[in-house]
């Protein structure tokens, strides 16, 4: 965990050297929403990263004085070995960071996903007010060894109903392949809604989707798309029997694939979502990814039933559920407060009807947050050598990407940490140079100190090299990779 200087009422970072007396008078609820600001631009999001303190120096060395307020956050979006039994404090801190990220739209979930987040957040509040009755930690006659084995089973999900199907070891299926006759459509085409989609033979293997104009698929494919780093947006409307998958390649034009039924849609959507993260369809998480997509589709399926049952319960007013605490301003503007409160309750009623502790629900919120497409990207405004203009640099757990600074922030280039050969900083001219596959790239950072960018790269390299999350932390290696020599 690292520290970020305090922010003012507009969500702008304050220097740790400046006065924060006006911020220190905030209530706990106001502090929890201190950085929530509607419609942050990419420039503003990049500037938020300018306030990180140096992890290799003490607070006193950085002139942090008694009475200064600091926001504590997890800097690196890699949460290893979260355990609901022993990591309650860490899970709670991550939960509140995730809420701020969703409400301030640092990540941009769909409206249905926003309602799912709101439902989980509401469930946490209910669980805090009315905690479920828990079984004794150690049953009579059990010794320490029995308890340790039981804890191990819990950590592995052996007693979790949600993970019951994983009790048997799930091995990758390297021969897995999808084949189907599907409809193909280009949304950017003139008269898109009047154009009739054409049927093609589609196949999916590893991370690649192909289609053939010839239904027999006798020759080479007419179109091949590697879905790694593609944007995948599913569109579901059960009432209209519409299942569409929108696919946008990096720097390319969007197209969509239409499916005949929900089962087929869930299988292909799960494969595409995995492939966009660099995971093949043979990955052992494929079946669980299908379940995630099915849950999303089922929410639409049950919405009409819930609307019919809504009149049977007492109306919930905006005073009873403060909708601005559960959804972003963008979603809040689309509905009246009373209507939005009912939508949140509808989504809450669709959660599994089992007794969950507040910690378990917070962990579910965090896991759902991690699955968002734009999760865990920290942005900086940089200028590469020989470039004519500033660009946006995004740093995440697995890679570093370059985007166009102007909307819609088109993806220009991606470098994975596994391909990074070396990097170094020239502290005199404050320029960072890195080498990937024999090519050298240099840039200067215009939104923050180059040391902060260096810490992010070194930190994620450290996490990439760390094979087992339960091994003792090699602090010397961490500071070697993130400290630099100034």
C-alpha positions as CSV (number, residue, x, y, z in Angstrom):
1,X,0.0,0.0,0.0
2,X,1.2,3.5,-0.8
3,X,0.2,7.0,0.0
4,X,-1.4,9.7,-2.0
5,X,-1.5,13.3,-0.8
6,X,-4.9,14.8,0.3
7,X,-7.3,16.3,-2.3
8,X,-9.5,19.3,-2.2
9,X,-13.3,19.3,-2.7
10,X,-12.9,19.1,-6.4
11,X,-10.9,15.9,-6.2
12,X,-7.6,17.7,-7.2
13,X,-4.4,16.4,-5.4
14,X,-2.7,18.6,-2.9
15,X,1.0,18.7,-2.4
16,X,2.2,17.0,0.8
17,X,4.2,20.2,1.4
18,X,1.2,22.5,1.4
19,X,-1.4,23.2,4.0
20,X,-4.3,20.8,4.2
21,X,-6.1,22.3,7.2
22,X,-9.2,22.9,5.2
23,X,-9.3,19.2,4.2
24,X,-8.8,17.8,7.7
25,X,-12.2,19.2,8.8
26,X,-14.1,16.8,6.6
27,X,-16.3,14.1,8.0
28,X,-15.5,10.4,7.5
29,X,-18.2,10.1,4.8
30,X,-16.8,13.1,3.0
31,X,-13.3,11.7,3.2
32,X,-14.6,8.4,1.7
33,X,-15.8,10.4,-1.4
34,X,-12.9,12.9,-1.5
35,X,-11.7,12.0,-5.0
36,X,-15.1,11.3,-6.6
37,X,-15.4,13.8,-9.4
38,X,-17.8,13.4,-12.2
39,X,-16.4,13.1,-15.7
40,X,-12.6,13.1,-15.1
41,X,-10.8,13.7,-18.3
42,X,-7.7,11.6,-19.1
43,X,-5.6,14.7,-18.3
44,X,-7.1,14.9,-14.8
45,X,-6.8,11.1,-14.3
46,X,-3.1,11.3,-15.2
47,X,-2.6,14.3,-12.9
48,X,-4.1,12.2,-10.0
49,X,-1.0,10.0,-10.2
50,X,1.3,13.0,-9.7
51,X,0.8,13.0,-5.9
52,X,2.2,9.6,-5.0
53,X,4.9,9.7,-2.3
54,X,8.3,8.0,-2.7
55,X,8.0,4.5,-1.3
56,X,11.8,4.3,-0.7
57,X,11.7,7.4,1.7
58,X,10.1,7.9,5.0
59,X,7.3,10.5,5.5
60,X,9.5,12.8,7.4
61,X,12.1,12.8,4.6
62,X,9.3,14.0,2.3
63,X,8.3,16.9,4.6
64,X,5.0,15.3,5.7
65,X,4.1,17.2,8.8
66,X,1.8,16.3,11.8
67,X,-1.8,17.2,10.9
68,X,-1.3,16.6,7.1
69,X,-3.9,14.3,5.7
70,X,-2.9,11.4,3.4
71,X,-5.1,9.1,1.4
72,X,-4.0,5.5,1.7
73,X,-4.4,3.4,-1.4
74,X,-3.2,0.3,-3.1
75,X,-0.8,1.6,-5.8
76,X,-0.3,-1.7,-7.7
77,X,-3.4,-3.4,-9.0
78,X,-2.2,-6.9,-8.2
79,X,-4.0,-8.2,-5.1
80,X,-2.2,-11.5,-4.3
81,X,-3.7,-14.2,-2.1
82,X,-6.7,-12.4,-0.7
83,X,-8.2,-14.6,2.1
84,X,-11.5,-13.7,3.7
85,X,-10.3,-15.4,7.0
86,X,-7.1,-13.4,7.6
87,X,-7.3,-10.4,5.3
88,X,-10.4,-8.6,6.5
89,X,-8.7,-5.2,6.8
90,X,-7.0,-5.4,3.4
91,X,-10.3,-6.5,1.8
92,X,-12.2,-3.6,3.4
93,X,-9.6,-1.1,2.2
94,X,-9.7,-2.5,-1.3
95,X,-13.6,-2.5,-1.3
96,X,-13.7,1.2,-0.5
97,X,-11.1,1.9,-3.2
98,X,-13.1,-0.1,-5.7
99,X,-16.3,1.9,-4.8
100,X,-14.5,5.2,-5.4
101,X,-13.1,3.9,-8.7
102,X,-16.7,2.9,-9.9
103,X,-18.4,6.0,-8.7
104,X,-15.8,8.4,-10.1
105,X,-15.7,6.4,-13.4
106,X,-12.0,5.7,-13.3
107,X,-13.4,2.5,-14.7
108,X,-16.5,2.7,-16.9
109,X,-18.8,-0.3,-16.4
110,X,-22.1,-0.7,-18.4
111,X,-25.3,0.4,-16.7
112,X,-26.2,-3.2,-15.9
113,X,-22.8,-3.7,-14.3
114,X,-23.2,-0.5,-12.3
115,X,-26.5,-1.9,-10.9
116,X,-24.7,-5.1,-10.0
117,X,-22.0,-3.2,-8.2
118,X,-24.7,-1.1,-6.4
119,X,-26.5,-4.3,-5.4
120,X,-23.4,-5.8,-3.9
121,X,-22.6,-2.5,-2.0
122,X,-26.2,-2.5,-0.7
123,X,-25.8,-6.2,0.4
124,X,-22.7,-5.2,2.3
125,X,-24.6,-2.5,4.2
126,X,-27.4,-5.0,5.0
127,X,-24.8,-7.6,6.2
128,X,-23.2,-5.1,8.5
129,X,-26.5,-4.1,10.0
130,X,-27.7,-7.7,10.3
131,X,-24.7,-10.0,10.3
132,X,-25.4,-13.7,9.6
133,X,-25.0,-16.2,12.4
134,X,-21.6,-17.8,12.1
135,X,-20.7,-21.3,13.1
136,X,-18.1,-21.7,15.9
137,X,-14.5,-21.3,14.7
138,X,-13.5,-24.7,16.2
139,X,-16.1,-27.4,16.8
140,X,-15.8,-29.5,20.1
141,X,-13.2,-32.2,19.9
142,X,-11.2,-30.6,17.1
143,X,-7.5,-30.0,17.5
144,X,-5.3,-27.4,15.9
145,X,-4.5,-29.7,12.9
146,X,-8.1,-30.2,12.1
147,X,-8.7,-26.5,12.2
148,X,-5.7,-25.8,10.0
149,X,-7.0,-28.4,7.4
150,X,-10.4,-26.8,7.5
151,X,-8.9,-23.3,6.9
152,X,-7.0,-24.7,4.0
153,X,-10.2,-26.1,2.5
154,X,-11.9,-22.8,2.8
155,X,-9.0,-21.0,1.2
156,X,-9.2,-23.4,-1.7
157,X,-13.0,-23.0,-2.0
158,X,-13.8,-26.6,-1.0
159,X,-16.7,-25.5,1.2
160,X,-17.9,-22.7,-0.9
161,X,-21.2,-23.5,-2.8
162,X,-20.2,-21.1,-5.6
163,X,-17.0,-23.1,-6.2
164,X,-18.5,-26.6,-5.7
165,X,-17.9,-27.5,-9.3
166,X,-14.2,-26.8,-8.9
167,X,-13.7,-29.5,-6.2
168,X,-12.5,-31.8,-9.0
169,X,-9.2,-30.5,-10.6
170,X,-9.8,-28.5,-13.7
171,X,-7.2,-29.1,-16.3
172,X,-6.7,-27.1,-19.5
173,X,-8.4,-28.6,-22.6
174,X,-5.9,-27.9,-25.3
175,X,-8.2,-29.4,-28.0
176,X,-11.1,-27.1,-27.2
177,X,-12.5,-25.3,-30.3
178,X,-15.8,-23.6,-31.1
179,X,-17.6,-23.9,-34.5
180,X,-20.9,-22.3,-35.5
181,X,-22.8,-20.6,-38.3
182,X,-23.1,-17.0,-37.1
183,X,-24.2,-13.7,-38.6
184,X,-21.7,-10.9,-39.2
185,X,-22.3,-7.2,-39.3
186,X,-20.3,-3.9,-39.5
187,X,-21.9,-1.3,-37.3
188,X,-20.2,1.6,-39.1
189,X,-21.8,0.7,-42.4
190,X,-24.3,3.1,-43.9
191,X,-27.9,2.2,-43.1
192,X,-26.6,-0.3,-40.5
193,X,-30.1,-1.1,-39.1
194,X,-31.5,-1.8,-42.6
195,X,-28.6,-3.9,-43.7
196,X,-29.3,-7.7,-43.4
197,X,-26.4,-9.5,-41.6
198,X,-24.8,-12.3,-43.6
199,X,-24.4,-15.9,-42.3
200,X,-20.8,-17.2,-42.1
201,X,-19.0,-20.3,-40.8
202,X,-17.1,-19.2,-37.7
203,X,-14.3,-21.0,-35.8
204,X,-12.6,-20.1,-32.5
205,X,-9.3,-21.6,-31.4
206,X,-6.7,-20.4,-28.8
207,X,-7.2,-16.6,-28.9
208,X,-8.1,-16.4,-32.6
209,X,-11.5,-16.2,-34.3
210,X,-11.9,-16.9,-38.0
211,X,-14.8,-17.0,-40.5
212,X,-15.3,-18.5,-43.9
213,X,-17.6,-17.2,-46.6
214,X,-17.9,-20.8,-47.8
215,X,-20.2,-22.6,-45.3
216,X,-18.2,-25.8,-45.9
217,X,-15.0,-24.0,-44.6
218,X,-13.0,-26.0,-47.2
219,X,-10.4,-23.3,-48.0
220,X,-8.4,-20.8,-45.9
221,X,-10.5,-18.4,-43.7
222,X,-11.6,-15.2,-45.3
223,X,-11.1,-13.3,-42.0
224,X,-8.9,-14.0,-39.0
225,X,-8.9,-11.9,-35.9
226,X,-6.5,-12.4,-32.9
227,X,-8.6,-11.0,-30.0
228,X,-5.8,-10.1,-27.7
229,X,-6.2,-6.5,-26.4
230,X,-9.5,-6.2,-28.3
231,X,-12.5,-4.4,-26.7
232,X,-15.3,-6.9,-26.1
233,X,-18.8,-5.5,-25.4
234,X,-21.8,-7.9,-25.1
235,X,-25.3,-6.6,-25.9
236,X,-28.2,-8.7,-24.5
237,X,-32.0,-8.1,-24.7
238,X,-33.8,-11.3,-23.7
239,X,-37.3,-9.9,-24.5
240,X,-36.3,-9.1,-28.1
241,X,-34.3,-12.3,-28.3
242,X,-31.2,-10.3,-29.3
243,X,-27.6,-11.5,-28.6
244,X,-24.9,-9.4,-30.1
245,X,-21.1,-9.3,-29.4
246,X,-19.4,-6.0,-30.4
247,X,-15.6,-6.4,-31.1
248,X,-13.2,-3.5,-31.6
249,X,-9.6,-4.4,-32.4
250,X,-6.8,-2.0,-31.2
251,X,-6.7,0.8,-33.8
252,X,-9.3,-0.9,-36.0
253,X,-13.0,-0.6,-36.8
254,X,-15.7,-2.2,-34.7
255,X,-17.8,-5.1,-36.0
256,X,-20.3,-7.4,-34.4
257,X,-21.4,-11.0,-34.4
258,X,-25.0,-12.1,-33.9
259,X,-26.0,-15.3,-32.1
260,X,-29.1,-17.4,-32.3
261,X,-29.5,-18.4,-28.6
262,X,-28.2,-17.6,-25.2
263,X,-26.1,-20.8,-24.8
264,X,-24.2,-20.1,-28.0
265,X,-23.8,-16.4,-27.0
266,X,-22.4,-17.3,-23.6
267,X,-19.9,-19.7,-24.9
268,X,-18.5,-17.4,-27.6
269,X,-18.6,-14.3,-25.4
270,X,-16.6,-16.1,-22.6
271,X,-14.0,-17.2,-25.2
272,X,-13.7,-13.7,-26.6
273,X,-13.4,-12.1,-23.1
274,X,-10.6,-14.5,-22.2
275,X,-8.8,-14.0,-25.5
276,X,-8.9,-10.2,-25.0
277,X,-6.9,-10.7,-21.8
278,X,-4.4,-13.0,-23.6
279,X,-5.9,-16.3,-22.3
280,X,-6.7,-19.1,-24.8
281,X,-10.0,-20.9,-24.9
282,X,-8.2,-23.9,-23.5
283,X,-7.6,-22.0,-20.2
284,X,-9.1,-23.7,-17.2
285,X,-11.1,-20.6,-16.3
286,X,-13.2,-20.9,-19.5
287,X,-16.1,-22.6,-17.8
288,X,-16.3,-20.1,-14.9
289,X,-16.2,-17.3,-17.5
290,X,-19.2,-18.8,-19.2
291,X,-21.0,-18.7,-15.8
292,X,-20.2,-15.0,-15.4
293,X,-21.7,-14.3,-18.8
294,X,-24.8,-16.4,-18.0
295,X,-25.3,-14.5,-14.8
296,X,-25.4,-11.2,-16.8
297,X,-27.9,-12.7,-19.3
298,X,-30.1,-14.1,-16.5
299,X,-30.3,-10.7,-14.9
300,X,-32.1,-9.5,-18.1
301,X,-34.3,-12.6,-18.1
302,X,-35.6,-12.0,-14.6
303,X,-36.1,-8.3,-14.8
304,X,-39.7,-8.5,-16.0
305,X,-40.7,-10.9,-13.2
306,X,-39.1,-8.5,-10.7
307,X,-41.0,-5.5,-12.1
308,X,-44.3,-7.5,-11.7
309,X,-43.4,-8.2,-8.1
310,X,-42.3,-4.7,-7.3
311,X,-45.8,-3.6,-6.5
312,X,-46.0,-6.3,-3.8
313,X,-43.3,-4.6,-1.6
314,X,-43.2,-1.3,0.2
315,X,-41.9,1.5,-2.1
316,X,-38.3,2.6,-1.5
317,X,-37.8,6.3,-1.7
318,X,-34.6,8.2,-2.5
319,X,-34.3,9.2,1.2
320,X,-34.0,5.5,2.2
321,X,-31.4,4.7,-0.5
322,X,-29.1,7.6,-1.4
323,X,-28.6,6.6,-5.0
324,X,-25.6,9.0,-5.4
325,X,-23.7,6.7,-2.9
326,X,-24.3,3.7,-5.1
327,X,-24.0,4.7,-8.8
328,X,-22.1,7.2,-10.8
329,X,-23.6,10.6,-11.8
330,X,-23.8,9.4,-15.4
331,X,-26.2,6.5,-14.5
332,X,-28.0,8.6,-11.9
333,X,-29.1,11.2,-14.6
334,X,-30.8,8.5,-16.6
335,X,-33.4,7.7,-13.9
336,X,-35.5,9.3,-11.2
337,X,-34.1,8.6,-7.7
338,X,-37.1,6.4,-6.8
339,X,-36.9,4.5,-10.0
340,X,-33.1,4.0,-9.6
341,X,-33.6,2.9,-6.0
342,X,-36.0,0.2,-7.2
343,X,-33.5,-0.9,-9.9
344,X,-30.9,-1.3,-7.2
345,X,-33.3,-3.4,-5.1
346,X,-34.1,-5.5,-8.2
347,X,-30.5,-6.3,-8.8
348,X,-30.1,-7.0,-5.0
349,X,-32.9,-9.5,-5.2
350,X,-31.1,-11.3,-8.0
351,X,-28.1,-12.0,-5.9
352,X,-27.8,-15.6,-4.6
353,X,-30.1,-16.1,-1.6
354,X,-27.4,-17.4,0.8
355,X,-26.1,-16.0,4.0
356,X,-22.9,-14.1,3.2
357,X,-20.7,-12.1,5.6
358,X,-19.9,-8.5,4.8
359,X,-16.3,-9.6,4.1
360,X,-17.4,-12.2,1.6
361,X,-19.6,-9.7,-0.2
362,X,-16.8,-7.1,-0.2
363,X,-14.5,-9.7,-1.8
364,X,-17.1,-10.5,-4.4
365,X,-17.2,-6.8,-5.3
366,X,-13.5,-6.6,-5.6
367,X,-13.4,-9.7,-7.9
368,X,-16.0,-8.2,-10.1
369,X,-14.1,-4.9,-10.2
370,X,-11.0,-6.8,-11.3
371,X,-12.9,-8.3,-14.3
372,X,-13.7,-4.9,-15.8
373,X,-12.1,-4.3,-19.2
374,X,-10.3,-1.0,-18.1
375,X,-9.4,-2.1,-14.6
376,X,-6.0,-1.4,-13.1
377,X,-4.6,1.1,-15.6
378,X,-2.6,4.1,-14.3
379,X,-2.2,6.9,-16.7
380,X,0.5,9.4,-17.4
381,X,1.0,12.2,-20.0
382,X,4.3,11.6,-21.8
383,X,6.2,12.7,-24.9
384,X,8.2,10.1,-26.8
385,X,11.4,11.0,-28.6
386,X,10.7,12.1,-32.2
387,X,7.0,12.4,-31.4
388,X,5.3,15.6,-32.5
389,X,2.8,15.7,-29.7
390,X,2.1,14.4,-26.2
391,X,0.6,11.0,-25.8
392,X,-1.0,9.0,-23.0
393,X,0.9,6.1,-21.3
394,X,-1.1,3.5,-19.5
395,X,0.6,1.1,-17.1
396,X,-1.0,-2.1,-15.8
397,X,-0.2,-5.4,-14.2
398,X,0.7,-7.2,-17.4
399,X,1.7,-4.5,-19.9
400,X,2.3,-0.9,-20.8
401,X,0.3,0.8,-23.6
402,X,0.5,4.1,-25.5
403,X,-2.8,5.9,-26.4
404,X,-3.7,9.0,-28.4
405,X,-4.2,11.8,-25.9
406,X,-7.1,13.2,-27.9
407,X,-10.5,11.5,-27.5
408,X,-11.4,8.7,-28.1
409,X,-7.9,7.8,-26.9
410,X,-7.1,5.2,-29.6
411,X,-4.7,2.5,-28.6
412,X,-1.4,2.9,-30.5
413,X,1.0,0.4,-29.1
414,X,1.3,-2.2,-26.3
415,X,4.4,-3.6,-24.7
416,X,4.1,-6.6,-22.4
417,X,6.4,-6.9,-19.3
418,X,7.5,-10.4,-20.5
419,X,9.0,-8.8,-23.6
420,X,10.8,-6.0,-21.7
421,X,14.5,-6.5,-21.9
422,X,15.7,-3.5,-19.9
423,X,14.8,0.0,-18.7
424,X,16.7,2.9,-17.1
425,X,16.3,6.5,-16.2
426,X,18.5,9.5,-16.9
427,X,17.9,11.5,-13.8
428,X,19.6,14.6,-15.1
429,X,17.3,15.1,-18.0
430,X,14.4,13.1,-16.4
431,X,13.9,10.7,-19.3
432,X,13.1,7.0,-19.2
433,X,14.4,4.6,-21.8
434,X,13.2,1.0,-22.3
435,X,14.1,-1.8,-24.7
436,X,11.6,-4.3,-26.1
437,X,12.5,-6.9,-28.7
438,X,15.6,-5.0,-29.7
439,X,13.8,-1.7,-30.1
440,X,14.7,1.3,-27.9
441,X,12.0,3.8,-26.8
442,X,12.5,7.0,-24.7
443,X,10.1,9.4,-23.2
444,X,9.7,12.2,-20.7
445,X,6.7,12.5,-18.4
446,X,4.9,15.8,-18.3
447,X,2.2,15.0,-15.8
448,X,4.3,13.8,-12.9
449,X,7.9,13.1,-11.8
450,X,9.6,10.5,-13.9
451,X,10.4,8.7,-10.6
452,X,6.7,7.8,-10.2
453,X,6.6,6.1,-13.6
454,X,9.8,4.3,-12.8
455,X,8.3,3.0,-9.5
456,X,5.2,1.7,-11.4
457,X,7.3,-0.2,-14.0
458,X,9.7,-1.6,-11.4
459,X,6.8,-2.6,-9.1
460,X,5.0,-4.5,-11.8
461,X,8.2,-6.2,-13.0
462,X,8.7,-7.3,-9.3
463,X,5.2,-8.7,-9.2
464,X,5.7,-10.5,-12.6
465,X,8.9,-12.1,-11.3
466,X,7.2,-13.2,-8.0
467,X,6.1,-16.7,-8.7
468,X,4.3,-17.6,-5.5
469,X,2.2,-15.1,-3.5
470,X,2.7,-16.9,-0.2
471,X,6.5,-16.6,-0.3
472,X,8.3,-14.1,1.9
473,X,8.5,-10.6,0.3
474,X,12.0,-9.8,-1.1
475,X,12.1,-6.2,0.0
476,X,15.6,-5.7,-1.1
477,X,14.7,-6.7,-4.7
478,X,11.6,-4.5,-4.6
479,X,13.6,-1.4,-3.6
480,X,16.3,-2.3,-6.2
481,X,13.7,-2.3,-8.9
482,X,11.7,0.7,-7.8
483,X,14.3,2.9,-6.1
484,X,16.7,3.8,-8.9
485,X,19.8,5.8,-8.4
486,X,19.3,9.6,-8.4
